[in-house]
Amino acid sequence: MKTAVLLKYLQSGLPLISTLKEYRLAWLSKDAIAGLSACIVSIPSVIAYAELVHLPPITGLYAALAAAVGYALFSSSRHVIAGPDAAIGLLAGSAILPLALGDPARIVVLAAVLSILSGGVLLLAARLKLGIIADLLSRPVLIGYLNGASLVLIATQLGKMFRIKTEGEEFFELVYVVIERLPETHLPTFVFGVLLVGLLVGLARWMPRVPGALAVCAVAIAASFALDLGSYGVALVGQVPSGVPHLTIPKVHWADISALAPAAVAIAFLAFSDGILLAQTFAEKNGYEVRPNRELVALGSANILAGVWQGFPVSASQSRTSIVDSAGGKSQVAQLVVALGLLLFLFFLTGLIALLPKVALGAILIVTAIGMLEVASLGGLYKVDRVEFGIAMGVTMAILIAGVVPGIIIGLLLSLISILVEVSRPGDAVLRRRVSDGRFHDCRDDEAAESVPGLLIYRLYAPLNFANARHVVTRIRTLVDEADSPIRWLVIDAQAIHDMDVTAAQRFAELHRELAEEGIDVKIADAPRPFLEELAKVGLSDEIGRNDFFVSVKKAVEAFEQAQVSRSQAGLKYAASPR
């Protein structure tokens, strides 16, 4: 009994156990091929991404290995492959470089601390069940971030292409330095880099199934060996250690934690938003479900393990995940195969990296950055919503001017501000009778629609809350004051008012009393239960009166017209009575 309970507990915490329990032997060959394919393709990419964090190339392999193990253990996704990512690496590098002051040893420590902090944020979010936090990163913010990060990424790699020494992550300064020092260009490096970029672009266009980064690294290593490129002044990666580092917890200072905290939160946002989107996409395609909070745990664990394994922050990889899926991968075992492949490479094949020209890494990153650009999406935003287009452009410019982390923070603030503006200025309409069917609709574009004299029907397309209450009340007052004929009834179509807070209720009560003093009756039509409950809580239900609530606008209009008929008949009787 205790064993069964323990197994159930472990299965809830480690989805991999459930996978292995139900694993079919027929899946093993597919998982092995998928994992091996993803491993081979990832090696040159993760080596290049280490450059973004200003770390030795070997740390990219450390981070990839740690991410593969940490994510496979806890993920509910069977296909997503975790590891270093260009956008995350650039963000991490931009946060670390100013604090490291050029000290390579300090860069290693700060990268590990940032990875652990990012993992901690993700685990805290999972503990608080905040799987919805990624929704705060709206599509315009992500588009703006990707465009800004892509341009910064290209700028950081220009130095490698021309073999010009550059420093920092500031876009305009990097571009200026490269332009100013163009006469110092190392021609063999530049020519070889251009050829590699051309090879990558050509493979992507005409042979998309060939892994470009792997092909470029193979060509570059072969050329380096055959032509002795090092003797021509082409910079090589050089010797790298074999094996894996010991698990260590980096020595951390409180000043470093406070300085890296904003970047850690930004990395957590980006990692989870990309990861959950990727996981849900492939889960839907393959007919299973993923749990958002479990993905938070998996990404958090992957980052923490990457930190203690002398790596840097990681995320989910779309390219490697697509490879696993297209190769027929069935479970997280494919990711364990990735880890095994990386482990074998670290022990036996790291010597190949020594001959790799650094310009090849620059070429890979530049083409990766070009692929990250969301130009078409930006154009789509411009056509659909100019405000969201402005947010995306604002985030891009903020990243180019202030840096990656400040740019993301500004983007989040812009998104929140736009939401507040939208909430505080909700859509509404005055309903009029459509001639064709005699019913009341939002007929703002129908000039033939009719209004009923003395009747104002107001529809609000949002809940009432403290942010919009003043605006809505002012809007109703204006409509009443500017009506063509004196208003006798104000009918509020409340079907969309599914909530109302205390502040809004107080303002609504004040409006009701003011209109009552002016002889205007306030009626409520089609009110949902939450709205009625809020009215009852603040005593407005009794104040308005049960007879002033109607199940529909149609019933309210019929009651108004009947009241008008009764009023007219009463007037005629009064006029006919002897004085």
N, C-alpha and C positions, 0 to 999 in steps of 0.2 A: 504493500500500500504506500509506504513511504517512498519507495523507488519510483512508483508511478507519479506521485505528487511532485517529486524532484524533477522527473523527466518532463512533466508538463510545465513546470516553472522554467526549466532551461529552454524549452521550445518557445515559450512566450518571449524570453529575452534574447534567444539566439535562433533566429529563423533558419539558419543554416542547418541546425539539427533536424528540424522538420523536413527540410529538403533532402537531407541524407537518408532520413528514415523512409521516405517515399521514393528514393532514387531508383531509377531503372538502369540496368546495365547497358541497355541499348543507347542510352544518352551519352555514355562515357566517351565514345569516339567523337561524337559531335562537339561535346564540351572541350575535349582535348584539342581538336583542330581549331575551334573558335578561339580558345585561350591562347594557343601558340601563335595564331595569326595576329591577334591583338598585341601580344608581347613583342613580336618582331617589329611591328609597325610603330609601337610606342617608344622603343629604345632611342632612336634618333630625336624624336620630338621632346621627350622628357629631358634629354641632355641639353637641348636648345633652351628649354624653359628655365633651366637652372641659371642660364646667363641673365635672364630677366631679373632674377633676385640677386645677381652679382655673386653667385656662389660657384664653386668648382663644378664642372659638368657631372661628376660622379654623384653629387647630391641629388640630381634629378632622378637617378636610378634608385637611390635610397628612399626618396619620397614616393616614387611609384610603387616600390615593393611594400612599403608600410601601408599605403592607401589600399592596395589590393587585398592585403590581409585584413586590415581593420574594417573595410567596407563589406567584404564577403561574409564576415562573421555575423554582422548585425542587420544587413540590408534585407528588406522584404522584396526588393527587385531581383529578378533572376538574370537580367541582362546588362544592367548598367555597370560600366567599368570606371572605377575611380582612379585618379592620379593627377599629376601636375597639369595645369591648364594655363594657356597664354594670358587670358584676361586676369586670372587670379594671381599669376606670377608677376605680372606688371604691377598690379595693385600692391602686392607684398613688397616688391622692390622699391616702389615709390615711397613707402612708409619707412622702410629699413634704412635706405641709403643716407638720409639726412642725419640719422641718429648714430650711424656707424663711424662717421668721420673718416672714411677711407680705410678703416682697420679690418682686414679680411677675417680675422678671428672673431671680431665683434659682430660682423655680418652673419656668421654662422650661428652665433648665440641668439641674436635678435630674430633671425628667421625661425629658429626652433621655438623661441618664446611666442612669436606671433602665431605660429601653427597651433601651439597648445592653447593659446588664448582663444583662437577662432574655434577650435574644437570644444572648448569650455562653453562658449556662447551657444553653440549648437546643442550641446547636451542640456544646458539650462533651459533653452527653448523647448526641448523635448520634454523635460521634466514638468514644465509649465503648460505642456500641450499647446504650444504656440505654432503649430504647423501652418497656420494661416499667415505668419509674418511675411512670407515671401510675396503676398499680395500687395504689400506696400511698395514693392518695386514695380511700378506700372510699366506698361509697354513703352511709352515714350522715354521714360528714364533709362530703361535697358537699351533702347536704340541709341539714345544720346551717349550712354556710357560706352557701348561697343564702338561707336564711331570715334569718340574721343580717345578711348584706349587704343584703338587701331592706329590712329595717327601718331600718338605718342610712341607706340611700339615701333612703328616704321622709323621714327626719328631716332630712337635709341639704337637702332641697328645700322644706320647710315655710316657710322664711324667704322664698323667692321667692313662694310662694302668698299670704302675708300682707304681703309687702314689709316684713319685719322683718329687721334685720341680725343675722346669726348668724355664729359663728366655730367652727372646729374640726370634728372628725368624731366626737366622743363622743356617743353616742346619748342617754343620759339628760340630759346637759347641754343638748343641742340642744332636746330636748322641753321641758325646764324653762324655757329662755329664751323659747321661743315662747309657752308658756302664761303666763309672767309678763308678757310684753309684748303680749298679745292686744289690750288697749285701743288700742295704736298701729297696729292693722291699717289698711292702706290699702284702703278699701272697693272702689274701681274695679278695682284689681289683683286683689283676692280674688274678686270676682264674675266677672270675666273668666276667671280661672284655673279656677274651679269649672265654668263653662260649657265650657271646653276639656277638662277632665277628663271631664265628662259626654259630650262629643262623642266622645272617644277610647273610652270604655267602650261607648257606643252602637254605634259603628262595629265594634268588636271582636265585639259580640254579634249584631248584625243584618246587618252588611255586612262580614264578615271578609275578603273579597277586596280591600277598599279599604285601601290603606296608611294607617293611622291617623295616624302621625307626619307624613307628607307632607300629608295633608288638613288637619290641625290647623295646621301652619305656613302653609299657603296661606290658610286662614281668618284666622289671626292677622295675617298681613302685610296682607291685604285690609282687615281691620277697622282696623288701625293707620293705613293710608293714607286710608281713607274717613272715619274718625271722629277722626283726629288724636289717637290715644290718648296720645301723648307729652305733649300739652298738659294732660291730666287727671292727670298724674303717674305714668302707667304706664311703668316702665323699659324702654327698648329696647336691643337689642344695640349699635347704633351702627355707625359706619363701620368697615369691615374692609379690609385691603389686598388687592389683586388680584395674580394671578401666583403663582409658587411661590418658596419661599426657596432660598437657596444651600445646597448640601450642606456641612455643617460638623461638625467633631468638637468636642463641647463640652469646655471646660476642666474637668478633673476633679481633685478632691482625694482623697487616700487616705482621709480621714475620711468623705467622702461615700460612697465605695465600701463601706466597712465598715458604715456606717449603713444603706445601701440594700440590702446583700447579702441579708438575710433576705426582704425584699419581692421581690427579683428571683427568688429560688428559688421562693417561693410563686406568683408570677406564671407562672413556667415550668411548674410543676406543673399549675396550673389551665388555662393555655393549651393545653398538650399533651393533658391528659385530655379537655377539651371537644373539641379539634380532632380527635384520633384517633377518638373516638366518632362524631363527625359525619361524618368521612371514611369510616369503615367502614360506617356506616349507608347512605349514599348510593352507595357503591361496590357494596355488596351489592344494593341496589335496581336499579342500572343494569348489573350484570353485569361488573364488573372488580375488580381487587385494588389495594389501597394498601399502601405500605411504611411501617411506623411510624417507622423511623429517617429516612426521606426526609421525612416530615411534620415531624419535629423540625428538620431542616435548613431546611425551608420557613418554619416559624414563627420560627425563630431569625433567618433572613435578613430576614423581614418586620419583626421588632422592631428589628434593627440599622439597617435602612434608615429606619424611622420615627424612630429616635433621631437619626440624622445629618440628617434632614429636618425637624428642629425639631418632632417630634411627641411621642407618648407610647406606652406599651406597648399592643400589640394582640393579638388572638386571632382564632379562627374565629367567624363569625357564623351562628347557626342560622337567623335570620329571612331574611337575604339569601341564604343557601345554598338555603333552601326555595324562594325566589322563582326562583332560577336553574333549579332542578330542575323546578318546575311550569311554567316558561316554555319548557321543552324544551332547555335548555342542554346542549351535547355535550362541551365541553372547557374547558381553562384559557383559551382565547381569550375566553370570556365575562368572565373577570376582567380581561383586558387591555382589554376594552370598558368595564368599570367604571372602570378607571384613565383611559382616554381621556375618558370623560364627566366625571369629576372634574376633569381638567386643563382642559377647556373651561369648566367652571363657575368654576374659580378665576381664569381669565383674563377672562371676560366677564360673569358673573352674580353676583358677590359683592355687588353693590350691593343686591340683594334682602334680604340678611341684615340690613342696617342697620335696616330697618323691623320686624324680628321682635321682639315683646315677650319679655322674659326669662321672664315667667311661663309662656309657651308651652313653653319648654324645661323648666321645672319640672314642668309638667303631663305632658309626655312621659315624663320620668324617673320620676315617681310611678306612672304607669300601668305603665311598664316594670317597676318594682320589684314592684308587685302581681302582675304576671304571673310574676315570678321566684319568688314564694313557693311553697314545696313543702308545703302544708298536708296535702293528700291523701296524699302520700308519707310524711309524718311519722306520720299516722294508721295507714298500712299497717305502718310499722316497729313501732309500739306493739302491734299485733295479733300480729306475727310474732316479734319479738325485743325484749324490754324492754331488754337491754343495749345493742343498737345504737340503740334509741330514746334511751337515756340519753346515748350518745355524741353523737348529733345535737343534742340539747337542750344538752349541755355546750358544744359548739362554738358554738351560737347565743348562749348566755349569755356565753361568753368574748369573742365579737366585740362584743356590746353593752357589756360592762364594760371590757374591756382594749383593744379595737380589732380591726381586720380582720386584720392580719398576725399579732399574737399569737394570735388566735382560730384561725387556720389551723394555726399551729405546735402549739397545744394539741390541736387535732383530730388532727393526725398522730401526736402522742405517745399520745393516747387509743387510736387505732387500733392502733398498735404494741403498746401495753400489753395490749389485748384479745387480740391475736394471741398474745402470749407467754403470757398466762393460759390461753388455749385449748390452746396447744401443751403447756404444763406440766401440764395436767389433762385428758389425752385420754380419750375414751370407751373403755369396755371392757365385757366381759360374761363371765359364767360360763355355759358352754354346758350345756344339759340335753337329755335325750332326749324328743322329742315323741311322745306316745302314738299319734297318728294315723298317723305314717309310720316311727316307730322311729329317726329320724335326730336328730342333735344340732344344736340351733339356739340362738340368743339368745332364750330363752323367758321373759323377765322378766315378761311379762304373762300367761303361761299357767300357772295354778296346778296344772294336771294334769300338767305336765312332770315328768320323773323325773331324779334324779341317780343315778349309779352309786357305791355305797359304796366308799370308798378311792380314788376317781378325781376329780381336779379338772381341768376343761378350761377354760383361760383364753384369751380372745381380746382382743387389743389392736387398737383401730381407729386406729392411728397409727404412724408410725416411732418408733424409740427414739432419744432424743438426750439431751444433757446437761441440757436443761430439764425433761424429764419422767422421767428414769431413777429418781431417788430416789422419786418418787411411785408409779411403777409397781412398783418392788421392794417398797415398803412395802405397797402394795395387795395384792400376791401373798402376802406374809407374813401379812397380816391374814386373807385368805381361807383360807389353809392352817390357821392357828391356830383359826379360828372354824368350821371344817367340822364337820358333824354326826358324822362318823366319822373316825378317823385316816386321813390321806392317805398313800397308797403311791406313786401316780404323779401328777405334775403334767404335764399335756399343754398346751403352749403352741401355740395356733392362730396361726401367724405369717403368714398370708396377706396381712395389711395392713402388716406390718413390712417395708417396702421399703427401709429404710435404718437404719443404726445407727452412731453415732459412737463414738470411743474411750472417752469417759467412760461412756456407756451400756454398752458392752461390758465394761468393768471391773466395773461394778456387777452386771451379769448374771452374770459369772463368780463374783463373791463370793456371790451368791444360790445359784448352782448348787452351790458347795462347802458352804455352810451346810446346804442341804437334803439333800445327799448324806450329811453327817455325821449327820443325823437319820433316815436310812434312807428318804428320799424320792427316787425316781428322776425326773429331769427329761427329758421327751421333747419333741421339736419336730415339729409337723405342718404340712404345706402351706407350707413356707418358700420365699419367692421367692429367685431367684439373688442379688440384691444383699445380702440378709440372710445367706445362706450364705457369701458371699465375705467379709463383715465378720467372721463367726465364725471363718473360717479364718485371717484376718489376725492375730487376737489369740490363736490357738491353741485356741479353744474347741471347734472341730470334733472334734479328736482327744480332747480331755478329755471331751466328752459321749459320743462313740462313734458309729460309723456306724449301729449297730443301734438307736440312739435317735432316728433321724430317720424320719419316716413321710410318705408322699405325701399323706395326708389324715387328718382327725380320725377318720373311720370305721375306717381301718386301725389307728390307734393304739388305739382302743377295743377292736377285735377282739383285738389283741395283749395288752391288759391283761386282758381276760376270759379269754383262753387261759392267761395267766400265773397267774391266780387259780385256774383249774381245775387246772393242774399243781401249784400250791402246795397245794391241798386234797388232791389225790391223794397228794402226797408226805407230807402230814400223816397221812393215813389209813394209809399203809404204815408210817410210823414208829410210829403207835399200835398197829398189829397185830403189829409185830415183837417177838419174845421178848426180854425184858430179862435 
